[in-house]
């Protein structure tokens, strides 16, 4: 998490899209830096779909504290994603093309 905060804090982004690691949302400093010059978009997916998509959790690099489950991580992060996002897009049971189209429309609405 600290490494993500350092890297995100040093970025100088202009007209680009980045996809952060999931734990960057724990850093208030990093999230404020991202919001400073752009939109933060939360692509929400229901837990059941996340669980289905993650066939091998160890290869995805998701940090789960001892004694905690994937659901615990999900429930801990969702409120943070919601708090820091400028736009929340529900991507549950939607294909990529649908999500992209919906996202473009939402961004155009907000401008």
C-alpha positions as a Markdown table, in Angstrom:
| # | Residue | x | y | z |
|---|---|---|---|---|
| 1 | Unk | 0.0 | 0.0 | 0.0 |
| 2 | Unk | 2.8 | 2.5 | 0.8 |
| 3 | Unk | 4.5 | 1.8 | -2.5 |
| 4 | Unk | 1.2 | 2.5 | -4.3 |
| 5 | Unk | 0.8 | 5.8 | -2.4 |
| 6 | Unk | 4.3 | 6.9 | -3.3 |
| 7 | Unk | 3.9 | 6.0 | -7.0 |
| 8 | Unk | 0.5 | 7.6 | -7.4 |
| 9 | Unk | 1.6 | 10.7 | -5.5 |
| 10 | Unk | 4.4 | 11.2 | -8.1 |
| 11 | Unk | 2.3 | 10.7 | -11.2 |
| 12 | Unk | 1.8 | 13.7 | -13.5 |
| 13 | Unk | -1.1 | 12.6 | -15.6 |
| 14 | Unk | -2.8 | 14.5 | -18.4 |
| 15 | Unk | -5.6 | 13.1 | -20.5 |
| 16 | Unk | -5.1 | 9.4 | -19.7 |
| 17 | Unk | -6.8 | 6.5 | -18.0 |
| 18 | Unk | -5.1 | 4.5 | -15.3 |
| 19 | Unk | -6.3 | 1.5 | -13.4 |
| 20 | Unk | -4.9 | 1.5 | -9.9 |
| 21 | Unk | -4.3 | -1.5 | -7.7 |
| 22 | Unk | -7.2 | -2.2 | -5.4 |
| 23 | Unk | -5.5 | -1.2 | -2.2 |
| 24 | Unk | -4.6 | 2.4 | -3.4 |
| 25 | Unk | -8.0 | 3.4 | -2.1 |
| 26 | Unk | -6.7 | 3.0 | 1.5 |
| 27 | Unk | -4.5 | 6.0 | 0.9 |
| 28 | Unk | -6.2 | 9.3 | 1.3 |
| 29 | Unk | -3.2 | 11.1 | -0.1 |
| 30 | Unk | -3.1 | 9.0 | -3.3 |
| 31 | Unk | -6.9 | 9.3 | -3.8 |
| 32 | Unk | -6.7 | 13.1 | -3.4 |
| 33 | Unk | -3.9 | 13.2 | -5.9 |
| 34 | Unk | -5.9 | 11.3 | -8.5 |
| 35 | Unk | -9.0 | 13.5 | -7.9 |
| 36 | Unk | -6.9 | 16.7 | -8.2 |
| 37 | Unk | -6.6 | 16.5 | -12.0 |
| 38 | Unk | -9.2 | 14.1 | -13.1 |
| 39 | Unk | -12.2 | 11.9 | -12.4 |
| 40 | Unk | -12.1 | 8.9 | -10.2 |
| 41 | Unk | -14.4 | 6.2 | -11.5 |
| 42 | Unk | -15.5 | 3.2 | -9.5 |
| 43 | Unk | -16.5 | 0.2 | -11.6 |
| 44 | Unk | -18.7 | -1.6 | -9.1 |
| 45 | Unk | -19.2 | -5.4 | -9.4 |
| 46 | Unk | -21.3 | -7.4 | -7.0 |
| 47 | Unk | -19.3 | -9.7 | -4.7 |
| 48 | Unk | -20.7 | -12.9 | -6.3 |
| 49 | Unk | -19.4 | -11.9 | -9.6 |
| 50 | Unk | -16.0 | -10.9 | -8.2 |
| 51 | Unk | -15.7 | -14.3 | -6.6 |
| 52 | Unk | -16.6 | -16.0 | -9.8 |
| 53 | Unk | -14.1 | -14.0 | -11.8 |
| 54 | Unk | -11.2 | -14.7 | -9.4 |
| 55 | Unk | -10.3 | -18.3 | -10.2 |
| 56 | Unk | -6.9 | -18.1 | -8.5 |
| 57 | Unk | -6.8 | -15.4 | -5.9 |
| 58 | Unk | -3.1 | -15.9 | -5.2 |
| 59 | Unk | -2.0 | -15.0 | -8.7 |
| 60 | Unk | -4.1 | -11.7 | -8.6 |
| 61 | Unk | -2.0 | -10.2 | -5.8 |
| 62 | Unk | -4.9 | -9.4 | -3.6 |
| 63 | Unk | -3.7 | -8.7 | -0.1 |
| 64 | Unk | -5.9 | -10.4 | 2.5 |
| 65 | Unk | -5.0 | -10.1 | 6.2 |
| 66 | Unk | -4.7 | -13.3 | 8.2 |
| 67 | Unk | -8.1 | -14.4 | 9.4 |
| 68 | Unk | -10.0 | -12.4 | 6.8 |
| 69 | Unk | -11.8 | -13.5 | 3.7 |
| 70 | Unk | -12.3 | -12.1 | 0.2 |
| 71 | Unk | -15.7 | -11.0 | 1.3 |
| 72 | Unk | -14.1 | -9.1 | 4.2 |
| 73 | Unk | -11.8 | -7.2 | 1.8 |
| 74 | Unk | -14.7 | -6.5 | -0.5 |
| 75 | Unk | -16.9 | -5.1 | 2.3 |
| 76 | Unk | -14.0 | -3.0 | 3.6 |
| 77 | Unk | -13.2 | -1.5 | 0.2 |
| 78 | Unk | -16.6 | -0.8 | -1.3 |
| 79 | Unk | -17.4 | 2.1 | 1.1 |
| 80 | Unk | -13.9 | 3.6 | 0.3 |
| 81 | Unk | -14.4 | 3.3 | -3.4 |
| 82 | Unk | -17.8 | 4.9 | -3.1 |
| 83 | Unk | -16.5 | 7.8 | -1.0 |
| 84 | Unk | -13.6 | 8.6 | -3.3 |
| 85 | Unk | -15.4 | 8.1 | -6.7 |
| 86 | Unk | -16.7 | 10.9 | -8.8 |
| 87 | Unk | -18.7 | 8.4 | -10.9 |
| 88 | Unk | -19.9 | 5.0 | -9.9 |
| 89 | Unk | -20.7 | 2.6 | -12.7 |
| 90 | Unk | -22.4 | -0.7 | -11.9 |
| 91 | Unk | -20.7 | -3.3 | -14.1 |
| 92 | Unk | -22.4 | -6.3 | -12.6 |
| 93 | Unk | -23.4 | -8.9 | -15.3 |
| 94 | Unk | -22.4 | -6.4 | -18.1 |
| 95 | Unk | -19.9 | -7.1 | -20.9 |
| 96 | Unk | -17.0 | -4.7 | -21.5 |
| 97 | Unk | -18.6 | -3.0 | -24.5 |
| 98 | Unk | -21.7 | -2.2 | -22.5 |
| 99 | Unk | -19.7 | -0.8 | -19.6 |
| 100 | Unk | -17.5 | 1.3 | -21.9 |
| 101 | Unk | -20.6 | 2.8 | -23.7 |
| 102 | Unk | -22.3 | 3.5 | -20.4 |
| 103 | Unk | -19.1 | 5.1 | -19.0 |
| 104 | Unk | -18.6 | 7.4 | -22.0 |
| 105 | Unk | -22.2 | 8.6 | -21.6 |
| 106 | Unk | -21.8 | 9.2 | -17.9 |
| 107 | Unk | -18.6 | 11.2 | -18.5 |
| 108 | Unk | -20.3 | 13.3 | -21.2 |
| 109 | Unk | -23.2 | 14.0 | -18.8 |
| 110 | Unk | -20.8 | 15.2 | -16.1 |
| 111 | Unk | -19.0 | 17.7 | -18.4 |
